[in-house]
Amino acid sequence: MLHSSVQAAASAVVEPPWKKRKPNPSPPSFLSLPDVIILNCLARVSKSYYPILSLVSKTFRSLILSIELNHARFHHKTQESLFSICIQLPDRPLPLWFTLWIQPDHIEKKKAKLVQVPSSYAPQEPLLVCTVGSDIYAFSQRYPPSLFMLVRNKESAIWRNDAPKMTVARVNPAACVLHGKIYVMGGCKENESPESWGEVFDTKTRTWEPLPDPGAELRFSSVIRKIQITQGKLYVRSNEEKDSVYDPETRKWDATAKAPVDAVRCMVKGLSSLNKNYRSMIEAVEYCGKLLIIWYKFVQPRRREKTICCALVALEKRQNGQVWGKVEWSNGVLTVPSSYFFLRSSVILT
């Protein structure tokens, strides 16, 4: 009887309102979304924000460094031009790649710096790419040396390795396209045969053919910067006293005087603020429809280091046919030892 009375009294007790309330569910988080949705959102954001976004969480960083994000940017047609340089430092056995990071557009005073690859801005070393018709061919620039040449159609983001292999394994070679053929030079071991230093791929017959021996001076050059095509000939810029030129018609090599690096001074007006830097100019490339100029200056007072500097120049063609430039921003982007070597630069869509 007593037990039943206690039960009845207990059931009659009214619980306070705060006990009846159900706890509010936590608001949904952006990270609770499926990865595919986050990737599609990141693909629509400028890559200049990626270094900051990668600090949000491990998930963000993992997705920003993923190949799937590159595929998403390709699908949404949001790819951006990426400028990179390859340099050799005296205390490092292998060359290093650095990518130019430019602050987002909303920041008033633009600033840029070269960030070592891989990073949240550039997760992979850039491929050396050559375009022939609707196909894009690519060569790895990382170690170890490789025989493979990758290929994909312009309408696809997926690389294939079903193209015929090169006859020699290469790393960080130089390459160019002329009349539907891909010329590849350097990047092989010093003990390779002279005929193995360069080869050419015919995209129609899908066959490789060795190039004639260019001579010991070019073969043993430590720096092959780029190959330029002028009037049907291949001009190979190196770190030697003279450049080399190859004529595909006669299949012969010859030496030629070095092309002036400061040729941009003759073509573009209005760059008086940069005139003092032309003697130390490293490179001038087309970047996002503008001119990107790279030079170096010594770090005072010991001159044991150099600062690599960049300037982005907007171009305007006036009625008299002259091209005028306006410097949008200019600053030092990387400090390196004075004995460093500049190997080459690359501009790719990613």
C-alpha atoms as one frame of an Amber mdcrd trajectory, in Angstrom:
protein
   0.000   0.000   0.000   2.794   2.354   0.917   4.691   1.422  -2.253   1.721
   2.165  -4.492   1.182   5.531  -2.773   4.791   6.547  -3.420   4.460   5.601
  -7.070   1.307   7.648  -7.421   2.918  10.673  -5.784   5.969  10.399  -8.021
   3.848  10.228 -11.147   1.963  13.323 -10.035   5.137  15.406  -9.845   5.303
  17.847 -12.747   8.739  18.076 -14.416  10.133  21.595 -14.812   9.941  23.112
 -18.352  13.696  23.027 -18.892  13.637  19.241 -18.542  10.895  18.916 -21.128
  12.741  20.968 -23.724  14.726  18.999 -26.260  18.242  20.289 -26.867  18.542
  22.328 -30.068  20.479  20.462 -32.765  23.796  22.076 -33.712  23.560  24.162
 -36.897  24.678  22.309 -40.016  28.340  22.805 -40.898  29.744  23.420 -44.386
  32.087  20.512 -43.718  29.084  18.212 -43.234  28.376  18.479 -46.958  29.568
  15.702 -49.274  33.088  16.193 -50.631  31.801  16.501 -54.193  29.769  19.603
 -53.255  32.706  21.187 -51.421  34.913  20.494 -54.456  32.419  22.187 -56.760
  32.394  25.231 -54.460  36.196  25.382 -54.245  36.431  25.068 -58.019  34.608
  28.391 -58.363  36.991  30.222 -56.016  40.157  31.912 -57.273  43.304  29.951
 -56.472  44.713  33.039 -54.805  42.473  32.169 -51.812  43.621  28.538 -51.551
  46.548  29.137 -49.129  44.096  30.749 -46.671  41.313  28.202 -47.197  43.735
  25.319 -46.646  44.109  26.520 -43.028  40.376  26.103 -42.324  40.529  22.348
 -41.728  42.293  19.146 -42.715  39.385  18.372 -45.039  39.825  21.651 -46.914
  43.576  21.158 -47.228  43.156  17.589 -48.459  40.613  18.632 -51.112  42.683
  21.636 -52.233  45.678  19.353 -52.791  43.632  16.685 -54.606  43.651  15.919
 -58.316  39.838  15.876 -58.132  39.828  19.646 -57.615  41.801  20.089 -60.843
  39.197  17.967 -62.623  36.390  20.062 -61.121  38.041  23.326 -62.258  38.425
  21.846 -65.746  34.747  20.828 -65.793  33.532  24.257 -64.638  35.997  26.081
 -66.939  37.473  27.998 -64.004  41.111  27.146 -64.667  43.658  29.927 -64.162
  47.099  30.628 -65.584  49.839  29.516 -63.219  53.368  30.902 -63.551  56.212
  28.790 -62.183  60.004  28.881 -62.301  62.561  26.127 -61.896  65.853  26.995
 -60.198  68.950  25.137 -59.057  70.293  26.043 -55.620  73.961  25.364 -54.760
  73.133  23.297 -51.650  70.398  21.166 -53.250  71.130  18.184 -55.529  67.857
  18.487 -57.454  66.194  21.532 -59.051  63.266  23.139 -57.238  60.004  24.519
 -58.602  58.373  27.689 -57.273  54.956  29.036 -58.206  53.945  32.701 -58.212
  51.247  33.470 -55.645  49.492  36.812 -56.079  47.297  38.276 -53.366  43.518
  38.282 -54.045  42.060  41.088 -56.152  40.271  42.908 -53.316  43.551  43.834
 -51.585  44.465  47.406 -52.528  48.246  47.096 -52.729  49.112  44.009 -54.720
  51.852  41.762 -53.462  53.249  38.497 -54.768  55.760  35.854 -53.752  57.216
  32.643 -55.124  56.037  29.621 -53.126  57.883  26.316 -53.289  55.985  23.469
 -54.913  54.178  21.488 -53.624  51.958  23.873 -51.696  48.273  24.615 -51.201
  48.499  26.965 -54.199  50.273  24.470 -56.476  50.085  20.881 -55.181  52.179
  19.393 -57.991  55.188  20.328 -60.062  53.999  21.644 -63.439  54.133  19.393
 -66.450  55.948  20.486 -69.590  53.104  20.665 -72.106  53.004  20.863 -75.907
  49.814  21.254 -77.955  49.350  19.709 -81.394  45.893  20.114 -82.907  43.262
  18.898 -80.431  45.765  16.919 -78.353  47.961  18.034 -75.469  51.201  16.172
 -74.770  53.091  16.427 -71.480  56.410  15.410 -69.956  57.178  14.940 -66.277
  59.671  17.369 -64.809  60.181  15.542 -61.528  62.627  12.834 -60.556  63.202
   9.987 -61.310  63.711  10.220 -65.107  60.847   8.804 -67.133  60.304   7.366
 -70.608  56.624   8.274 -70.619  54.913  11.000 -72.587  51.391  11.751 -71.368
  48.586  12.767 -73.720  44.998  13.976 -73.426  42.398  15.620 -75.602  41.613
  19.281 -74.993  38.080  18.272 -74.001  39.296  15.890 -71.285  41.083  16.421
 -67.973  42.381  12.843 -67.759  45.976  12.148 -68.839  46.780   8.861 -70.599
  50.166   7.152 -70.875  49.364   5.143 -74.006  51.558   7.294 -76.287  54.779
   5.700 -77.611  57.586   5.992 -75.057  60.668   8.093 -75.623  63.824   6.178
 -76.421  65.626   7.715 -73.424  64.412   8.371 -69.872  64.388  12.131 -69.221
  63.724  14.536 -66.385  63.062  18.255 -66.777  63.732  18.308 -70.543  63.095
  21.205 -72.923  60.528  20.782 -75.711  58.711  22.619 -78.494  56.363  21.957
 -81.426  57.112  22.642 -85.084  54.998  21.456 -88.031  53.141  18.860 -85.971
  56.321  17.374 -84.520  57.463  17.528 -80.895  61.169  18.153 -80.349  62.494
  17.050 -76.945  66.023  17.880 -75.799  68.165  17.283 -72.728  67.159  15.883
 -69.381  69.076  12.617 -69.879  72.191  11.166 -68.255  75.599  12.442 -69.303
  76.723   8.965 -70.327  73.942   8.608 -72.919  75.030   8.435 -76.548  75.293
  11.797 -78.396  72.320  10.892 -80.591  70.168  10.309 -77.498  70.434  13.893
 -76.283  67.506  14.975 -78.460  64.676  13.251 -80.323  61.574  14.210 -82.273
  58.080  12.707 -82.165  55.941  12.706 -85.308  52.340  12.967 -84.101  51.005
  11.612 -87.405  53.128   8.466 -87.626  53.419   8.204 -83.810  57.125   7.423
 -84.032  60.278   8.773 -82.355  63.439   9.626 -84.270  66.800  10.703 -82.772
  68.219  14.142 -83.556  71.788  14.621 -84.813  74.504  15.201 -82.230  74.438
  18.941 -81.320  78.038  18.896 -80.114  79.590  18.448 -76.692  79.184  22.093
 -75.665  75.392  21.955 -75.778  75.098  18.342 -74.624  77.032  19.022 -71.441
  75.474  22.406 -70.754  74.066  22.458 -67.231  71.165  24.733 -68.173  68.839
  24.386 -71.182  66.391  27.215 -70.597  64.043  27.110 -73.561  63.617  26.422
 -77.265  62.323  29.234 -79.446  61.127  28.842 -83.020  62.130  31.512 -85.534
  61.669  31.205 -89.303  61.332  27.421 -89.171  64.452  26.886 -87.047  64.872
  25.860 -83.409  66.935  28.223 -81.257  68.114  26.546 -78.059  68.934  28.990
 -75.262  71.507  27.667 -72.802  73.985  28.966 -70.236  76.867  28.750 -72.718
  78.516  31.752 -74.381  76.498  31.165 -77.560  73.093  29.681 -78.261  72.536
  26.790 -80.677  70.232  26.605 -83.665  68.851  23.495 -85.380  67.520  23.460
 -88.947  65.014  20.574 -89.431  65.333  20.857 -93.218  69.085  20.259 -93.357
  69.227  18.353 -90.022  72.257  20.424 -89.031  73.261  22.327 -85.887  74.998
  25.679 -85.768  76.052  28.249 -83.173  74.494  31.700 -82.977  74.863  34.856
 -80.904  72.662  35.050 -77.847  69.355  36.850 -78.275  69.089  39.950 -76.061
  66.929  39.284 -73.024  65.875  42.937 -72.800  64.188  42.966 -76.210  60.976
  43.939 -74.401  62.475  47.410 -73.888  62.387  47.950 -77.651  58.778  46.813
 -77.984  57.016  48.386 -74.991  56.953  52.071 -74.114  56.256  53.700 -70.762
  58.383  51.414 -68.595  60.966  53.961 -67.537  60.537  52.911 -63.902  61.920
  49.482 -64.810  64.742  50.635 -67.119  67.426  50.210 -64.467  66.499  46.529
 -64.130  66.841  45.487 -67.777  70.490  44.481 -67.480  69.564  41.923 -64.829
  66.401  40.699 -66.557  65.778  36.953 -66.346  62.564  36.471 -68.273  59.593
  38.251 -69.832  56.486  36.158 -70.523  52.849  36.633 -71.495  50.673  36.055
 -68.416  46.884  36.468 -68.332  46.989  38.813 -71.324  49.651  40.952 -69.663
  53.445  41.042 -69.511  55.238  39.483 -66.554  58.822  40.700 -66.204  61.311
  38.880 -63.935  64.714  40.211 -62.909  67.110  40.003 -59.971  68.918  42.455
 -57.741  71.693  41.917 -55.208  70.916  42.010 -51.518  73.238  44.591 -50.009
  75.794  44.896 -48.579  77.516  41.500 -48.912  76.013  40.604 -52.285  75.908
  36.939 -51.312  72.207  36.794 -52.048  69.922  37.918 -54.825  66.276  38.879
 -54.711  64.166  37.692 -57.635  61.685  40.451 -58.503  58.513  40.489 -60.594
  56.398  43.177 -62.211  53.026  42.715 -63.921  52.507  45.117 -66.827  49.190
  45.852 -68.540  49.609  46.511 -72.258  47.804  49.017 -74.464  48.187  49.408
 -78.226  47.718  53.035 -79.240  46.667  54.574 -82.535  50.234  55.116 -83.731
  50.858  51.373 -83.394  53.086  51.708 -80.347  52.569  49.387 -77.399  52.539
  51.110 -74.015  52.820  49.398 -70.672  51.492  50.298 -67.224  53.026  48.606
 -64.175  50.200  47.192 -62.037  52.452  45.901 -59.248  56.127  45.260 -58.660
  57.979  43.667 -55.736  60.602  41.136 -54.667  59.222  37.581 -54.643  62.088
  35.318 -53.500  65.591  35.637 -52.016  68.158  33.085 -53.202  71.955  32.585
 -52.964  73.921  34.566 -55.557  75.219  31.320 -57.079  71.760  29.982 -57.967
  70.856  28.989 -61.541  67.598  29.982 -63.233  66.605  26.982 -65.372  63.259
  27.806 -66.970  59.764  29.133 -66.480  56.334  27.694 -67.226  52.835  29.095
 -67.700  50.035  26.515 -67.665  46.292  26.415 -67.048  45.288  24.633 -63.865
